Amino acid sequence: MPDLPLRTETDLLVLHALRCIGFSSLAAVAAASGLDESTVESQLIDLAVAGLVTRVPGEFGGWGLTEAGRDADAERIAAELKGSGAWNVVAEAYSEFLELNPELLDLCTAWQTRDPADSARGARILEMFAEFDKRADEVCARLSGVLTRFARYRDRLAGALERAVSGEVSYLTDHTASYHTVWFQLHEDLLVTLGIPRH
């Protein structure tokens, strides 16, 4: 493994954000990490020099992890969890997440299969998303109470729902920053944090 340049919280946030969202644009990594694009770009360049990330140029290009980068992230995340003493809290939050997950998937399906002309049904589904979000926020609050990087999920989920309610309905299930997408990334983060392989 190359010499790891992961010396700060910023290093870890950028590498781990990329781990959770997958191959992505600079803007997407910045949104996921909560950092500005110039900071993220600088960190990504440093990580690329170290062999932990790679960049594909062009219109459909972006940034992705190398195998060394995945290993480095797993090592740092495991050390972070151990150092925080938060294993039980994260494990309990993950159990709560798994209880909520089928409901979120059902809501997404209901939204995607609705008749767009049936505004009353659409409004009811939005109300159900809002009710769901209150319980999702409780899970995120517990997580961010022990590992602050999880606070970004609270912000991103709330932001996606707010945009959907205000009329940008693609932010429920179809946008790259949709509620469903952010929820999926939270799932990935919980798996990585607890060292659970995705099946």
Secondary structure, DSSP 8 states (H G I E B T S, - for coil): -------SHHHHHHHHHHHHH-SB-HHHHHHHHT--HHHHHHHHHHHHHTTSEEEE-STT-EEEE-HHHHHHHHHHHHHHHHHHT-HHHHHHHHHHHHHHHHHHHHHHHHHHTS-TT-HHHHHHHHHHHHHHHHHHHHHHHHHHHH-GGGHHHHHHHHHHHHHHHTT-THHHHTSTT-HHHHHHHHHHHHHHHHT----
